[in-house]
Amino acid sequence: MKKGGNPQNLKPFKKGQSGNPKGRPKKLPKLDELLAEVLGTESKGKTIAENILRSLQKQAMKGNVKAAELLLDRAYGKAKQSLDVSGDLNLNVSDTKFTIKTKGKQ
């Protein structure tokens, strides 16, 4: 511990007192409406959102993997990844010891 520190800062909160009395900060006012307005604005007969998607599509067709990944993830959801676990896992919780043995694909 640093010398000269304030010992008041090292004490836990009093019972019934929140550590964050003001709560979570509010989001920007009307952010949803602002985004809808900006992305819904028409340019050359198409919305800005549609122009962004078309641009991503063109980039993906040219081989931009990030653009393709973004489009596919938004359209179909992220691909599920499987996890193959094998071996022993030792887990200590309090004074109780658990041993979990797993068998993976071999």
Stockholm file with secondary structure:
# STOCKHOLM 1.0

chainA/1-106         MKKGGNPQNLKPFKKGQSGNPKGRPKKLPKLDELLAEVLGTESKGKTIAENILRSLQKQAMKGNVKAAELLLDRAYGKAKQSLDVSGDLNLNVSDTKFTIKTKGKQ
#=GR chainA/1-106 SS CCTTCCGGGGSCCCTTCCSSTTCSCCCCTTHHHHHHHHHHCEETTEEHHHHHHHHHHHHHHTTCHHHHHHHHHHHHCCCCCCCCCCEEEEEEETTEEEEEEECCCC
#=GC SS_cons         CCTTCCGGGGSCCCTTCCSSTTCSCCCCTTHHHHHHHHHHCEETTEEHHHHHHHHHHHHHHTTCHHHHHHHHHHHHCCCCCCCCCCEEEEEEETTEEEEEEECCCC
//
